[in-house]
């Protein structure tokens, strides 16, 4: 099965919504997303940093994503990191990436994406059940999220809904964020991941 490796290849990179942000101020913040393979961890493990472009090494979202195949279904697990601030900026340093260990990670229950092929790329929808809980401004919310990714870039839409009223509490009112892929060189996922998936 090659699709998990292809998904990892597309996810690895630098992305930015500069054009969208400049053309739609102040509706969209100027955001960058950097994703790198954690080749020393389990196959499919990727470090994601999402930050405002004015403060690239102070991410407001830091996660380890893990691309997996469960019962024939392509999925992305979401994992939080302990002592997050110690890993800020790690996507810019190969040495610091190696310092992320399995002991630093905690699976975020209810926050797994179900992924399927879409055109020349993939689409992901957060698992049903409204169990991916996010505290925002003192309010408990559940996350509704989806993404599309291709060789050109990706679009994402994250919204939080009050767990008691089901009213939208945060997120983009204007629609998805549109991130273009930078053309800089980023290390691809290790080829041994492909071999690991082929053996399963």
C-alpha positions as CSV (number, residue, x, y, z in Angstrom):
1,X,0.0,0.0,0.0
2,X,1.7,3.2,-1.2
3,X,-0.9,5.8,-0.3
4,X,0.3,6.3,3.3
5,X,3.8,7.1,2.0
6,X,2.3,9.4,-0.7
7,X,0.3,11.2,2.0
8,X,3.5,11.7,4.1
9,X,5.3,13.1,1.0
10,X,2.6,15.6,0.4
11,X,2.5,16.7,4.1
12,X,6.2,17.2,4.4
13,X,7.0,20.8,3.4
14,X,6.5,24.5,4.2
15,X,3.1,26.2,3.5
16,X,1.9,29.7,3.7
17,X,-1.4,31.6,3.0
18,X,0.4,34.9,2.1
19,X,-1.7,35.6,-1.0
20,X,-5.0,35.0,0.8
21,X,-4.0,37.0,3.8
22,X,-2.8,40.0,1.8
23,X,-5.9,40.0,-0.4
24,X,-8.4,39.6,2.5
25,X,-7.1,41.7,5.4
26,X,-8.2,41.5,8.2
27,X,-10.3,38.4,7.6
28,X,-7.4,36.0,7.3
29,X,-4.3,36.1,9.5
30,X,-0.9,35.5,7.7
31,X,0.0,32.0,8.8
32,X,2.8,29.5,8.0
33,X,2.8,25.7,8.5
34,X,5.9,23.6,8.6
35,X,5.8,19.8,8.6
36,X,8.9,17.6,8.9
37,X,9.3,13.8,9.1
38,X,10.4,12.3,12.4
39,X,12.4,9.5,10.8
40,X,13.5,8.1,14.1
41,X,10.0,7.5,15.4
42,X,7.2,5.1,14.2
43,X,6.5,5.2,10.5
44,X,4.4,8.1,9.5
45,X,5.4,10.4,12.4
46,X,5.5,14.0,11.4
47,X,6.1,17.2,13.4
48,X,3.8,20.1,12.6
49,X,4.3,23.7,13.7
50,X,1.7,26.3,12.8
51,X,2.5,29.9,13.6
52,X,1.8,33.5,12.7
53,X,4.4,34.6,10.1
54,X,5.4,37.5,12.4
55,X,6.5,35.0,15.0
56,X,7.6,31.9,13.2
57,X,9.3,30.2,16.2
58,X,6.4,30.8,18.6
59,X,3.8,28.3,17.2
60,X,0.3,28.4,18.4
61,X,-0.2,24.8,17.3
62,X,2.5,22.1,17.8
63,X,1.5,18.5,17.1
64,X,2.9,15.2,16.0
65,X,0.8,13.7,13.3
66,X,1.1,10.0,12.6
67,X,-0.1,8.5,9.3
68,X,-1.4,5.0,9.9
69,X,-3.5,2.3,8.2
70,X,-6.1,0.7,10.4
71,X,-8.4,-2.0,8.9
72,X,-7.6,-0.8,5.4
73,X,-8.5,2.8,6.4
74,X,-5.9,5.6,6.0
75,X,-5.9,7.8,9.1
76,X,-3.9,10.5,10.8
77,X,-3.5,10.3,14.5
78,X,-3.0,13.6,16.4
79,X,-0.6,13.7,19.3
80,X,0.2,16.4,21.8
81,X,3.7,17.1,23.2
82,X,4.7,17.5,26.8
83,X,6.8,20.6,27.5
84,X,5.7,22.0,24.1
85,X,7.8,25.2,24.4
86,X,11.1,23.2,24.4
87,X,10.3,22.1,20.8
88,X,9.4,25.5,19.4
89,X,11.3,26.0,16.1
90,X,12.3,22.3,15.9
91,X,11.1,22.0,12.3
92,X,14.0,24.3,11.4
93,X,16.7,22.1,12.9
94,X,17.4,18.4,12.0
95,X,19.2,18.0,15.3
96,X,16.3,19.2,17.3
97,X,13.9,17.0,15.5
98,X,15.8,14.0,16.8
99,X,15.1,15.1,20.4
100,X,11.4,14.4,20.0
101,X,10.9,11.0,21.6
102,X,7.9,8.7,22.0
103,X,7.8,9.5,25.7
104,X,7.1,13.2,24.8
105,X,3.9,12.2,23.0
106,X,0.3,11.8,24.1
107,X,-2.5,10.7,21.8
108,X,-5.3,13.2,21.5
109,X,-8.4,11.0,21.7
110,X,-11.3,11.8,19.4
111,X,-9.0,13.9,17.1
112,X,-8.1,11.3,14.5
113,X,-8.6,12.2,10.8
114,X,-10.2,9.7,8.4
115,X,-8.4,10.2,5.1
116,X,-9.3,9.2,1.5
117,X,-7.9,9.9,-1.9
118,X,-9.1,13.1,-3.6
119,X,-8.0,13.8,-7.2
120,X,-4.2,13.8,-7.1
121,X,-4.1,14.3,-3.3
122,X,-6.0,13.5,-0.2
123,X,-8.9,14.8,1.9
124,X,-9.2,14.3,5.7
125,X,-12.2,14.7,8.0
126,X,-12.0,14.5,11.8
127,X,-13.6,11.4,13.2
128,X,-17.3,11.7,14.0
129,X,-18.6,11.9,17.6
130,X,-17.6,15.5,18.6
131,X,-15.0,14.1,21.0
132,X,-12.0,16.2,20.0
133,X,-12.2,18.7,22.8
134,X,-10.5,22.1,22.8
135,X,-10.4,24.7,25.6
136,X,-10.6,28.2,24.1
137,X,-11.0,31.4,26.1
138,X,-12.3,29.4,29.0
139,X,-15.0,27.7,27.0
140,X,-15.1,23.9,26.3
141,X,-15.5,23.2,22.6
142,X,-15.4,20.3,20.2
143,X,-13.5,20.6,17.0
144,X,-15.0,20.1,13.5
145,X,-12.2,20.0,11.0
146,X,-11.3,19.0,7.4
147,X,-8.4,19.4,5.0
148,X,-7.4,18.9,1.4
149,X,-3.8,18.5,0.3
150,X,-2.1,18.2,-3.1
151,X,1.2,18.9,-4.7
152,X,0.2,22.6,-5.0
153,X,-0.7,23.1,-1.3
154,X,-3.5,22.5,1.1
155,X,-6.8,24.0,2.4
156,X,-7.9,23.7,6.0
157,X,-11.0,24.6,8.0
158,X,-11.1,24.3,11.8
159,X,-14.0,25.4,13.8
160,X,-14.9,25.0,17.5
161,X,-18.4,24.5,18.8
162,X,-19.6,25.0,22.3
163,X,-20.2,21.5,23.8
164,X,-23.4,22.7,25.6
165,X,-25.1,24.9,23.0
166,X,-23.5,23.6,19.8
167,X,-23.0,27.2,18.7
168,X,-19.8,28.1,16.9
169,X,-17.3,29.5,19.4
170,X,-14.2,30.1,17.3
171,X,-12.8,29.5,13.8
172,X,-12.9,30.9,10.4
173,X,-16.2,32.5,9.4
174,X,-15.1,33.3,5.9
175,X,-14.1,29.8,4.8
176,X,-11.0,27.6,4.5
177,X,-7.5,28.8,4.8
178,X,-5.6,28.4,1.5
179,X,-1.9,27.4,2.0
180,X,0.4,27.4,-1.0
181,X,3.4,25.1,-0.9
182,X,6.9,26.7,-0.9
183,X,9.3,25.6,-3.5
184,X,12.2,25.1,-1.1
185,X,13.8,21.8,-0.6
186,X,12.5,19.7,2.4
187,X,13.8,16.3,3.4
188,X,11.3,13.6,2.2
189,X,10.0,10.9,4.5
190,X,12.5,8.0,4.9
191,X,12.1,5.2,2.4
192,X,12.1,2.6,5.2
193,X,8.5,3.8,6.0
194,X,7.4,2.7,2.5
195,X,9.0,-0.7,3.1
196,X,7.3,-1.0,6.5
197,X,3.8,-0.3,5.0
198,X,4.5,-2.7,2.1
199,X,5.1,-5.5,4.5
200,X,1.8,-5.0,6.2
